[in-house]
């Protein structure tokens, strides 16, 4: 019974690669010639549990191919390490960059996997000296590691948070400078403002001059309250689905992006 339910509800994301890229993106695969829009982003752009994420909705509205370069749990590092993807963005009419969190990037305190940026690889000597009471061999994911540090030593954790914000700002500037064609920064503002790692206005101001346009999207009350309505997931995936933007949020993002992209095309 359970297996039948999983097959009935789980989505086929048609995962695909482009050129020599080692990163798996959401498909179906699009041609990288002619006129198209590129979208870079993390799990939200990929559209986990969503049948039609906002790049697919924009494709219908614009009547133009929109290439979904959303990557699960990605940070800026995932794209900076992929010349094929940067080249595709440079040929796009417009590139939308959904801002990704600051935790999944290599920095002075720890290293992450070059493609699966949520995977914690190792702590630096500096990190170990700040947290001598922590056994970093116990961690496989950045979220688990950072949560443990924050709970164990809030004062020392602030040093890590500040480093991550500085590294994120530098990496995002570098990413934007790699793309010569018009770029639109998309800030899907749905995080917990009390989280010390959440993006803030100062970080956005530091990268805004390097983009053509900037959009801040705060989901409406109706979208936030819709929960997992319209999402596709297996029974055991419901807790994860509840943390993801639902179809109404994706619709609102597409509706806001549409006029901006039409002006830049």
Steps between C-alpha positions, in 0.01 A plus 500: 500500500776743595699435181193561287438831679860613442477429128171685477620816675875537438603726212735418218740794488661376177852571639749597232848636438618767259822450306788392721335624818504253789195657666155346457228755425126472465379408154370450247822613341483822298702598195766761571474685172274773368314725743454372854496605864728333756412460867759415764396403851472242771229261615223758455589559135536127440142473622522209740149345535359749246360391164553842340763711678524868417748453207243273329223752566713780354570290191127479431442870568794620288457242222877463514721215626596544864790278607466387861853489643360449848713262703398330822665662805731706280704798602687736265795259492301244301471742207840668522658157451301432181634682190231337284223656706666841520544491122131415457406797719726728298307401185156536660289808435459538876622301801297488819700417813296385796698588809618191683584472870839582647564169675587286197827660390866425562655760730786552744335277760384198299482346152194367318464256212558687170169385350285382790558815700301388805756223561752592770850377414738626768564769758806724478763526772355840588152350546636224721685752714180699554298188584747261666210324674331397171574178311458604136530144374140448614357732233404425141281805428553872555157548655562241772847635571393865521197419712721314746750787521228758553344300781831412667665842489283791376771761561768313307249413229466869414855488363395226259183686400695817419755304297224331300330830423828653382585193289149494350520866401838455331389184320175657375684803367736266316208302355323811376821633345537175305175567310523787252138489384208649702447345843210514742555424868200323654470503878226262608468632852342220698763420761506557874625854560636393840742255337851655514577347159198642320571744217457864595471840332870581548601185313259579218624860477856372460416296189219711350731722285618189312151402377267661247192474720393376842173349618398422855204260521328447833230231470149612580317378810285274282808342341669448835189345652440260211747254653564195282183542293571412137842349574608150402685287750516156654362457853840512670589818311221711649717669769750605233222617267356718776822707500492564124314776311174368361338552159343833603841641590641390164206665326560827685871492412420444131242779501752749641785391274296504179482879443868549588615233257279631218666840541851350480444252216 
